[in-house]
Amino acid sequence: MRKNFPITQDEVRVRADQYLISKTDLKGRITYANAAFIAISGFTREELVGKAHNIVRHPDMPPEAFQDFWDTLQSKRPWMGVVKNRRKDGGFYWVYAMAVPIYENGTVAGYASVRVKPSQEQIDEAESLYTAINKGRAKGVRLHEGRAVPTGWRKALSQLRRPFSNSLRASLFRMGALALATTGTALYFALTGGVPQGSGLWLTGGLCLASAVMMGYGWLIAQRVIRPLDQASLIAQQIATGNLQLEIDLHSSESNSEIGQLYFCLDLMRKSLVGIASDARAGIDASIHAARILEVNNTNLASRTEDQAASLQETAASMEELTVTVRQNADNANQASQLADASMQIAQRGGEVVNEVVQTMQGIHDSSRRIGDIVTVIEGIAFQTNILALNAAVESARAGEAGRGFAVVAGEVRSLAQKSSQAAGEIKNLIDASVSRMAVGAEQAARAGDTMGEVVDSVKRVTDIIGEISTASIEQASGLDQINEAMAKMDGVTQQNAALVQDLGNTMSDLATEASELADAIKALNTGSAESVQSAPALAQLSKAPPMQVLSYQNTQPFQAQSAKTANARLEAIRR
């Protein structure tokens, strides 16, 4: 037998509201495990499904218990008992288990086990029994269908006690024994003459007839009550393990009896569970479908949100670069404005200097004109001096030898007058040339002044334009800052949306997982196809192992074929 190690002494207690359900195929491989069983065992669904059921076997469980378990199930009988199972982490948990065969189309298709919380008294008794069996000290006791039954003389004593139990079979046995004792007593008195002559035969015959009637009635009760109750017990076990495929046939003569009402209620419960399971499956399928659609849409939304976040980040980076560029342009424009202001001031000062030069040139021109006038005066003086020298030379020539010295002086004076006149002419020519050049210079200086004025005006206009550019750049920088703030907020919102989308995706995944687990839980209710139900022939297979036999109803109509009037009458009978 498989031994699962390691083990610990850590116990996990099953809650009263937990129902651990599992199903296996004919070879004991797990085909289904509900969420409660998975949670208690510590394994995952993938670790359980497809594995042998002894994966949860605890070494403290004796091999005889599992031998009895499989012998009982393979004989098509239910097994009920207390079991100690091992968790994945080595801990353990106690359960009270009921295992039954699963019937599909009249044959055993697998096995199902339903486990609940056992009482502490049941745990103590089972632990004591299993310990004794493992140590070989369980003398006179063996396991049968999950219960400890005596062997040897203890078995004989137990069988002697059986007629005095509270079961219905024991009551019928006691009634039959009483009838036999009454008949024996009557025969004894009749044969020994203990009754008056003549009336003994009548009395004996009456007692024998009464005994026969009692025994026949007891047999009839056994056929009409005990066997149907055994069948009802098996039907309830199948329903308890989730097998809802079977169909319960009702005998027309029993429809209004207590047994008929019991079968009607069982069938009604089965069909109610089928309806609930079908509705639950439809709702779960719709939920899973909607969850998958939402998951796909959420995935697309997440992808688009991520793309939007990436685009926003790229846009934010570009906006930041543009903001830096605009700020640099604003700074450059500001510097250019300052330089333009300085240039305008320099141009203004240059214009003022040019105006001063023009004024100076005008003063020089005026001075030159006055010098020309003076030179003209000098020329006049030289001319007059020359005339006087000529006159003196004439007079000296008239004087002869006496005027020869005076003639020399007159000649020198004349020569000086001529030189003065010549120099004055040259000075005049120079002054005229200078005046002409100064006039040209004054005109050029005037034009330069006008040009400097135009330059000053142009520089002023450039300064104004640069100022406007600077102001616009500052406003653009401020607007870009606001756009950056808006982009940052949008990026934050997008990041939050991405986080929310991720959370929504996780929620949808959890919802899909929960829906899948709920769908797995609904799988425990085996409803089969639309009308794939199981009738009396299949149930008859359950009765092959005595004493739990199924009462076979022949020539009967199934509940589905009965009229609504008959069904309503039965329901009304049940209510009464």
C-alpha positions in Angstrom: 0.0 0.0 0.0 1.2 3.5 -0.8 2.8 5.4 2.1 2.7 9.1 1.9 5.5 10.9 3.8 6.5 13.1 5.5 3.8 13.6 8.0 3.3 16.1 10.9 1.0 16.4 13.8 -0.6 19.6 12.5 -4.4 19.0 12.3 -6.8 21.0 10.1 -10.4 20.8 11.3 -13.2 20.6 8.8 -15.9 23.1 9.4 -19.5 22.1 9.9 -20.5 24.1 6.8 -17.9 22.4 4.6 -18.7 19.5 2.3 -15.8 17.8 0.6 -16.8 16.1 -2.6 -14.6 14.1 -5.0 -15.2 11.7 -7.9 -13.0 9.0 -9.4 -13.1 6.7 -12.3 -13.3 2.9 -11.9 -9.5 2.8 -11.4 -9.6 5.3 -8.5 -8.2 8.2 -10.5 -9.6 11.6 -9.4 -11.9 13.1 -12.1 -13.5 15.9 -10.0 -12.7 17.7 -6.7 -14.7 20.6 -5.3 -13.1 23.7 -3.9 -13.6 22.7 -0.3 -11.8 19.4 -0.8 -9.0 21.2 -2.7 -8.6 23.8 0.1 -8.5 21.2 2.9 -6.1 18.9 1.1 -3.6 21.6 0.4 -3.1 20.4 -3.2 -4.0 22.3 -6.3 -6.7 21.1 -8.7 -4.0 20.2 -11.3 -2.2 18.1 -8.6 -5.3 16.2 -7.8 -7.2 15.6 -11.1 -5.9 12.6 -12.9 -4.0 11.3 -9.9 -4.9 8.2 -7.8 -7.1 9.0 -4.9 -4.6 7.5 -2.5 -2.6 10.7 -2.9 -4.4 11.9 0.2 -4.0 8.6 2.1 -2.5 8.9 5.6 -0.1 6.3 6.8 -2.1 6.0 10.1 -5.0 4.5 8.1 -4.7 0.7 8.2 -4.6 -1.2 4.9 -7.7 -3.2 6.0 -9.8 0.0 6.0 -9.0 0.7 2.3 -9.4 -3.0 1.4 -12.9 -2.9 3.0 -13.5 0.4 1.2 -12.8 -1.0 -2.3 -14.5 -4.3 -1.6 -17.6 -2.5 -0.6 -17.7 -0.2 -3.6 -16.9 -3.0 -6.0 -19.8 -5.0 -4.6 -22.0 -1.9 -5.5 -22.7 -1.0 -1.9 -22.2 2.3 -0.2 -19.3 2.7 2.3 -19.6 5.0 5.3 -16.9 5.6 7.9 -14.4 7.9 9.5 -11.2 8.6 7.6 -8.0 10.3 8.4 -6.5 12.0 5.3 -3.1 13.5 4.8 -2.6 17.1 3.5 0.1 18.1 1.1 2.2 19.7 3.8 2.1 16.5 5.9 -0.7 17.6 8.2 -4.0 15.7 8.5 -7.7 16.1 8.8 -10.6 13.8 9.9 -13.7 13.4 7.9 -16.9 11.3 8.0 -17.1 9.9 4.4 -19.8 8.3 2.4 -18.7 6.7 -0.8 -21.1 5.2 -3.4 -20.9 3.9 -7.0 -22.0 6.3 -9.7 -24.4 4.8 -12.2 -24.7 5.9 -15.8 -27.0 4.0 -18.2 -27.4 1.2 -15.7 -23.7 0.5 -15.2 -21.2 1.7 -12.7 -19.2 4.6 -14.3 -17.1 5.6 -11.3 -17.3 6.4 -7.6 -18.2 9.5 -5.6 -17.4 10.5 -2.0 -19.0 13.1 0.2 -17.2 14.0 3.4 -18.4 16.1 6.3 -17.1 17.0 9.7 -17.2 14.0 12.2 -17.9 14.4 15.9 -15.1 14.2 18.4 -16.6 10.9 19.7 -16.4 9.4 16.2 -12.8 10.6 15.8 -11.8 9.1 19.1 -13.5 5.7 18.3 -11.9 5.6 14.8 -8.5 6.5 16.0 -8.6 3.9 18.8 -9.8 1.2 16.3 -7.2 2.1 13.6 -4.4 2.1 16.1 -5.4 -1.3 17.4 -5.6 -2.7 13.9 -2.2 -1.3 12.9 -0.7 -2.8 16.1 -2.5 -6.2 15.6 -4.5 -5.9 18.8 -7.9 -5.7 17.2 -9.0 -9.2 18.1 -12.6 -10.2 17.4 -13.3 -7.1 15.3 -13.1 -6.5 11.5 -14.2 -3.7 9.2 -17.4 -4.2 7.2 -18.7 -1.3 5.0 -16.8 1.2 7.1 -18.1 -0.1 10.4 -16.4 -2.2 13.0 -18.3 -5.6 13.3 -17.5 -8.4 15.7 -16.1 -11.8 14.6 -16.2 -15.3 16.2 -18.4 -15.7 19.3 -18.9 -11.9 19.4 -20.5 -12.1 16.0 -22.9 -14.8 17.3 -23.8 -12.7 20.3 -24.3 -9.7 18.0 -26.7 -11.7 15.8 -28.6 -12.8 18.9 -29.0 -9.1 19.8 -30.1 -8.1 16.3 -33.8 -9.1 16.7 -34.0 -6.8 19.7 -32.7 -3.8 17.8 -34.8 -0.8 16.7 -34.8 -1.6 13.0 -37.9 -2.3 11.1 -36.6 -5.7 10.0 -36.1 -6.6 13.7 -39.7 -5.5 14.5 -41.0 -7.7 11.7 -38.8 -10.6 12.9 -40.2 -10.2 16.4 -43.8 -10.1 15.0 -43.1 -13.3 13.0 -41.6 -15.0 16.0 -44.6 -14.0 18.1 -46.9 -15.5 15.5 -44.9 -18.7 15.4 -44.9 -18.9 19.2 -48.7 -18.4 19.3 -49.2 -21.1 16.7 -46.9 -23.5 18.5 -48.7 -22.8 21.8 -52.1 -23.5 20.2 -50.8 -26.7 18.7 -49.4 -27.8 22.0 -52.6 -27.3 23.9 -54.6 -28.9 21.2 -52.4 -32.0 21.1 -52.1 -32.3 24.9 -55.8 -31.7 25.5 -55.3 -28.5 27.3 -58.4 -27.0 25.6 -62.0 -28.0 25.8 -63.1 -30.8 23.3 -64.8 -29.5 20.2 -63.5 -26.0 20.5 -59.8 -27.0 20.3 -59.8 -27.5 16.6 -61.6 -24.1 16.0 -59.2 -22.3 18.3 -56.1 -24.0 16.9 -57.3 -23.3 13.3 -58.0 -19.7 14.2 -54.7 -19.2 15.8 -52.9 -20.8 12.9 -54.8 -18.7 10.4 -54.1 -15.6 12.5 -50.4 -16.5 12.6 -50.4 -17.1 8.8 -52.1 -13.8 8.2 -49.6 -12.0 10.5 -46.6 -13.7 8.7 -48.1 -12.9 5.3 -48.7 -9.3 6.4 -45.1 -9.1 7.6 -43.9 -10.4 4.3 -46.1 -7.9 2.5 -44.7 -5.1 4.7 -41.2 -6.2 3.9 -42.0 -6.1 0.2 -44.0 -2.8 0.3 -42.0 -0.9 2.9 -38.5 -2.2 3.6 -37.4 -2.8 0.1 -38.8 0.5 -1.2 -37.1 2.2 1.7 -33.8 0.6 0.7 -34.4 1.8 -2.8 -35.2 5.3 -1.5 -32.0 5.2 0.6 -29.9 4.3 -2.5 -31.7 7.1 -4.6 -31.0 9.6 -1.8 -27.3 8.5 -1.8 -27.1 9.0 -5.6 -28.6 12.4 -5.3 -26.4 13.3 -2.3 -23.3 12.5 -4.5 -24.6 14.6 -7.3 -25.9 11.9 -9.7 -29.2 13.5 -10.9 -29.5 11.4 -14.1 -31.7 8.6 -12.6 -35.4 8.7 -13.1 -37.7 7.5 -10.3 -40.6 5.3 -11.5 -43.8 5.5 -9.5 -46.3 2.6 -9.2 -49.9 3.8 -9.8 -51.3 1.9 -6.9 -48.6 3.4 -4.6 -49.1 7.0 -5.8 -51.1 8.2 -2.8 -49.4 6.1 -0.2 -46.6 7.3 2.1 -44.0 5.4 0.0 -45.4 7.0 -3.2 -45.3 10.4 -1.6 -41.7 9.8 -0.6 -40.7 8.8 -4.1 -42.6 11.8 -5.5 -40.7 14.1 -3.1 -37.4 12.5 -4.1 -38.1 12.9 -7.8 -39.3 16.4 -7.2 -36.2 17.2 -5.3 -34.0 15.6 -8.1 -35.8 17.6 -10.8 -35.5 20.8 -8.7 -31.8 20.2 -8.4 -31.6 19.5 -12.1 -33.4 22.8 -12.8 -31.2 24.7 -10.4 -28.0 23.1 -11.8 -29.2 23.9 -15.4 -29.9 27.5 -14.5 -26.7 27.8 -12.7 -24.8 26.3 -15.6 -26.5 28.7 -18.0 -25.7 31.6 -15.7 -22.2 30.5 -15.2 -21.6 30.0 -19.0 -23.1 33.5 -19.6 -20.9 34.9 -16.8 -17.8 33.2 -18.2 -18.6 34.4 -21.7 -19.2 37.9 -20.5 -16.0 37.8 -18.4 -14.0 36.6 -21.3 -15.4 39.3 -23.5 -14.7 41.9 -20.8 -11.2 40.4 -20.4 -10.5 40.7 -24.1 -11.9 44.3 -24.2 -10.0 45.1 -21.1 -6.8 43.7 -22.6 -7.4 45.9 -25.7 -8.1 48.9 -23.5 -5.0 48.2 -21.5 -3.0 48.0 -24.7 -4.5 51.3 -26.0 -4.0 52.9 -22.6 -0.3 51.8 -22.6 0.0 53.2 -26.2 -1.6 56.4 -25.1 0.7 56.6 -22.0 3.7 56.1 -24.3 2.4 58.7 -26.7 1.8 61.1 -23.8 5.3 60.5 -22.5 6.8 61.1 -26.0 4.6 64.2 -26.4 5.6 65.4 -22.9 9.2 65.0 -23.8 8.7 66.9 -27.1 6.8 69.6 -25.3 9.5 69.9 -22.8 12.2 70.2 -25.5 9.9 72.8 -27.3 9.5 74.6 -24.0 13.3 74.8 -23.6 13.7 76.0 -27.2 11.0 78.6 -26.7 12.6 79.8 -23.5 16.0 79.9 -25.3 14.3 81.9 -28.1 12.7 84.2 -25.5 16.1 84.7 -23.8 17.8 85.3 -27.2 15.0 87.7 -28.2 15.4 89.5 -24.9 19.2 89.7 -25.4 18.6 90.9 -29.0 16.1 93.5 -27.7 18.7 94.7 -25.3 21.4 94.7 -28.0 18.9 96.5 -30.3 18.2 99.1 -27.6 22.0 99.6 -27.2 22.4 99.8 -30.9 19.6 102.3 -31.1 21.2 104.4 -28.4 24.6 104.2 -30.2 22.9 105.1 -33.5 21.2 108.0 -31.7 24.5 109.1 -30.4 26.0 108.7 -33.8 23.2 110.8 -35.3 23.9 113.4 -32.7 27.7 113.3 -33.5 26.9 113.5 -37.2 24.7 116.5 -36.5 27.5 118.0 -34.6 29.9 117.3 -37.5 27.4 118.9 -39.9 27.2 121.9 -37.6 31.0 122.0 -37.3 31.4 121.7 -41.1 28.9 124.5 -41.5 30.9 126.6 -39.0 34.1 125.8 -41.0 32.3 126.7 -44.2 31.3 130.0 -42.7 34.8 130.6 -41.4 36.2 129.7 -44.8 33.9 132.2 -46.4 35.1 134.8 -43.9 38.7 133.8 -44.7 37.9 134.2 -48.4 36.7 137.6 -47.7 39.8 138.4 -45.8 41.9 137.0 -48.6 40.0 139.2 -51.0 40.8 142.2 -48.8 44.5 141.1 -48.9 44.4 140.8 -52.7 42.9 144.3 -52.8 45.7 145.6 -50.6 48.3 143.8 -52.7 46.8 145.2 -55.9 46.8 148.7 -54.4 50.3 148.2 -53.1 51.4 147.1 -56.6 49.8 150.1 -58.1 51.6 152.3 -55.5 54.8 150.5 -56.3 54.4 151.2 -60.0 53.6 154.8 -59.3 56.7 155.0 -57.1 58.8 153.4 -59.8 57.5 155.9 -62.3 58.2 158.8 -59.9 61.7 157.4 -59.1 62.5 157.2 -62.8 61.5 160.8 -63.2 63.8 161.7 -60.3 66.8 160.1 -62.0 69.8 159.4 -59.9 68.1 160.9 -56.9 65.2 158.4 -57.1 67.3 155.3 -57.8 67.2 154.1 -54.2 63.6 154.8 -53.9 63.2 152.8 -57.2 64.9 149.8 -55.6 62.5 150.0 -52.7 59.6 150.5 -54.9 60.7 147.4 -56.9 61.0 145.3 -53.8 57.6 146.5 -52.6 56.1 145.7 -56.0 57.7 142.3 -55.9 56.3 141.7 -52.4 52.9 142.9 -53.6 53.0 140.6 -56.5 54.0 137.7 -54.2 51.3 138.6 -51.7 48.8 138.8 -54.5 50.0 135.4 -55.8 49.9 133.9 -52.3 46.5 135.4 -51.7 45.3 133.9 -55.0 46.7 130.5 -54.0 45.0 130.8 -50.5 41.8 131.8 -52.2 42.0 128.8 -54.5 42.7 126.6 -51.5 39.9 128.1 -49.6 37.6 127.8 -52.5 38.6 124.2 -52.9 38.2 123.6 -49.1 34.8 125.4 -49.2 33.8 123.2 -52.1 35.0 120.1 -50.3 33.4 121.2 -47.0 30.2 121.8 -48.8 30.4 118.3 -50.2 31.3 117.0 -46.7 28.5 119.0 -45.2 26.1 117.6 -47.7 27.5 114.1 -47.0 27.3 114.7 -43.3 23.7 115.8 -43.7 23.0 112.7 -45.7 24.8 110.7 -43.1 22.7 112.4 -40.4 19.5 111.5 -42.4 20.8 107.9 -42.8 21.6 107.7 -39.1 18.1 108.9 -38.4 16.7 106.3 -40.7 19.0 103.7 -39.0 17.7 104.9 -35.6 14.2 104.5 -36.8 14.9 101.1 -38.2 16.7 100.0 -35.1 13.7 101.3 -33.1 11.3 99.3 -35.3 13.6 96.2 -34.9 13.7 96.8 -31.2 9.9 97.0 -31.1 9.6 93.8 -33.2 12.2 92.0 -31.1 10.3 93.2 -28.0 7.1 91.8 -29.4 8.9 88.5 -30.2 10.3 88.4 -26.7 6.8 89.0 -25.2 5.3 86.4 -27.5 8.1 83.9 -26.6 7.5 84.6 -22.9 3.7 84.0 -23.4 4.5 80.9 -25.4 6.8 79.6 -22.7 4.0 80.3 -20.2 1.5 78.5 -22.4 3.8 75.6 -22.9 4.3 75.4 -19.1 0.5 75.2 -18.7 0.4 72.6 -21.5 3.2 70.7 -19.8 1.2 70.7 -16.5 -1.9 69.5 -18.4 0.2 66.8 -20.1 1.6 65.8 -16.7 -1.9 65.6 -15.3 -3.0 63.6 -18.4 0.0 61.4 -18.0 -0.9 60.9 -14.3 -4.6 60.2 -15.2 -3.4 57.8 -17.9 -1.1 56.0 -15.5 -4.0 55.8 -13.0 -6.2 54.5 -15.8 -3.6 51.9 -16.7 -3.4 50.9 -13.0 -7.2 50.7 -12.9 -7.3 48.7 -16.1 -4.7 46.4 -14.6 -6.8 46.1 -11.5 -9.9 45.5 -13.6 -8.0 42.9 -15.5 -7.0 41.1 -12.3 -10.6 41.4 -11.1 -11.9 39.9 -14.3 -9.3 37.2 -14.2 -10.4 36.4 -10.6 -14.0 36.5 -11.7 -13.3 34.1 -14.5 -11.4 31.9 -12.1 -14.3 32.0 -9.6 -16.8 31.3 -12.4 -14.7 28.4 -13.5 -14.5 27.1 -9.9 -18.2 27.5 -9.6 -18.7 25.7 -12.9 -16.5 22.9 -11.5 -18.6 22.9 -8.4 -21.8 22.5 -10.5 -20.1 19.6 -12.3 -20.7 17.7 -9.1 -24.4 17.6 -10.1 -24.3 15.1 -13.0 -27.6 15.9 -14.9 -26.6 14.2 -18.1 -28.2 15.4 -21.3 -31.5 17.0 -21.7 -33.6 13.9 -20.9 -30.8 11.5 -20.2 -32.2 10.0 -17.0 -32.0 6.7 -15.3 -35.0 4.5 -14.8 -35.9 1.4 -12.7 -33.7 -1.1 -14.6 -30.6 1.0 -13.7 -31.9 1.2 -10.1 -32.4 -2.5 -10.1 -28.6 -2.8 -10.5 -28.3 -1.2 -7.1 -30.3 -4.0 -5.5 -28.2 -6.9 -6.5 -26.3 -6.8 -3.2 -28.7 -7.8 -0.4 -30.3 -6.7 1.9 -30.6 -3.4 0.1 -32.8 -4.4 -2.8 -34.8 -2.2 -5.1 -38.5 -3.0 -5.5 -39.1 -3.6 -9.2 -42.2 -1.9 -10.6 -43.5 -3.5 -13.7 -45.9 -2.1 -16.3 -45.7 1.4 -14.8 -45.7 4.9 -16.2 -42.7 7.2 -15.4 -43.5 10.5 -13.6 -42.9 12.5 -16.7 -45.6 10.7 -18.6 -48.3 11.3 -16.0 -50.9 14.0 -16.6 -50.7 17.3 -14.8 -53.9 16.5 -13.0 -52.4 13.4 -11.4 -49.2 15.3 -10.5 -51.2 18.1 -8.9 -53.3 15.5 -7.0 -50.2 13.9 -5.6 -48.7 17.2 -4.6 -52.0 18.1 -2.9 -51.9 14.8 -1.1 -48.4 15.5 0.1 -49.4 18.9 1.4 -52.3 17.3 3.3 
